Amino acid sequence: MDPAQFLQGRTRETEIRRDARGRWFNGADPIDHPNLTRSFDSWVDRAEDGRFCLSNSINWAYVEIEGPAYFVKDVEPTAEGIDLLLSGDVREPLDSASLRQGPEGALWCAVREGRCPARFDNHAVSKMADRVGEDEDGVYVLIGGQKVRPPLISDPLSLGLEKR
């Protein structure tokens, strides 16, 4: 069968959405199965057109994401930098060049090779307390022995869009 024929009349549009608190819905119906929501959390990515999607090794579909694409749930400082534990049990190293401060003072970074914004939750920030400081030049985070100064940005949700 010709793959183009198979997809004819089908769409990648869905009614699946995640609210700013991280809860998944299909239309108005909550999706609360723990394995499914964990999988959805780990599949968030950006499609080529910049819209959010769920993407795994088999297929992808558009979804609506309110708030950050990922939440930084935990951090593990290393000699070279900081490893992140993201929502969906995704692990990846922090790209320190992507570190930003949102208007409310929260820390943000870009994940998924820079395509998606992630917001540090309170637990992750508290684990970095000995690495976060402020001096006459402003806020900094000690990463790999260097002071990284996350710039203040007005729209942290735009992180990951500049890679497009």
Backbone hydrogen bonds, N-H to C=O, Kabsch-Sander energy under -0.5 kcal/mol:
donor,donor_aa,acceptor,acceptor_aa,energy
5,Q,2,D,-0.8
6,F,2,D,-1.8
7,L,3,P,-1.8
8,Q,4,A,-0.8
8,Q,5,Q,-0.6
10,R,7,L,-2.4
17,R,25,F,-2.5
18,R,64,E,-2.4
19,D,23,R,-2.6
22,G,19,D,-2.2
24,W,31,I,-0.6
25,F,17,R,-2.7
26,N,29,D,-3.0
27,G,15,E,-2.6
27,G,25,F,-0.6
29,D,26,N,-1.8
31,I,24,W,-2.7
32,D,30,P,-0.6
37,T,33,H,-2.8
38,R,34,P,-2.2
39,S,35,N,-2.1
40,F,36,L,-2.9
41,D,37,T,-2.8
42,S,38,R,-1.6
43,W,39,S,-1.2
43,W,40,F,-0.8
44,V,40,F,-0.7
44,V,41,D,-0.5
45,D,53,C,-2.3
47,A,51,R,-3.3
50,G,47,A,-2.2
53,C,45,D,-2.5
54,L,61,A,-2.8
55,S,43,W,-2.6
55,S,53,C,-0.5
56,N,59,N,-2.5
61,A,54,L,-1.8
62,Y,12,R,-2.4
63,V,52,F,-1.8
64,E,16,I,-1.9
65,I,63,V,-0.5
66,E,18,R,-2.7
66,E,64,E,-0.5
69,A,117,P,-1.0
70,Y,117,P,-1.7
72,V,119,R,-2.8
73,K,71,F,-0.9
73,K,85,L,-2.4
74,D,85,L,-1.5
76,E,83,D,-2.6
78,T,81,G,-3.2
83,D,76,E,-2.5
84,L,92,E,-3.1
85,L,74,D,-2.6
86,L,84,L,-0.6
86,L,90,V,-3.7
87,S,71,F,-1.6
89,D,86,L,-1.1
90,V,86,L,-0.7
90,V,87,S,-0.5
92,E,84,L,-1.7
94,L,82,I,-3.3
96,S,94,L,-1.1
98,S,95,D,-2.3
99,L,96,S,-1.1
100,R,108,W,-2.8
101,Q,151,P,-2.6
102,G,106,A,-3.0
105,G,102,G,-2.1
108,W,100,R,-2.7
109,C,118,A,-2.1
111,V,116,C,-3.1
115,R,111,V,-0.6
115,R,112,R,-1.3
116,C,111,V,-2.3
118,A,109,C,-2.7
119,R,70,Y,-2.0
120,F,107,L,-2.6
121,D,72,V,-2.5
125,V,121,D,-2.2
126,S,122,N,-2.6
127,K,123,H,-1.8
128,M,124,A,-0.7
128,M,125,V,-0.9
129,A,126,S,-1.1
131,R,128,M,-2.8
132,V,128,M,-1.0
133,G,140,Y,-2.3
135,D,138,G,-2.0
138,G,135,D,-1.9
140,Y,133,G,-2.6
141,V,148,V,-2.4
142,L,131,R,-3.2
143,I,141,V,-0.7
143,I,146,Q,-2.8
146,Q,143,I,-1.7
148,V,141,V,-2.9
148,V,146,Q,-0.8
149,R,147,K,-0.6
153,I,101,Q,-2.8
158,S,155,D,-1.8
159,L,156,P,-1.5
161,L,158,S,-2.3
162,E,158,S,-0.6
164,R,161,L,-1.5
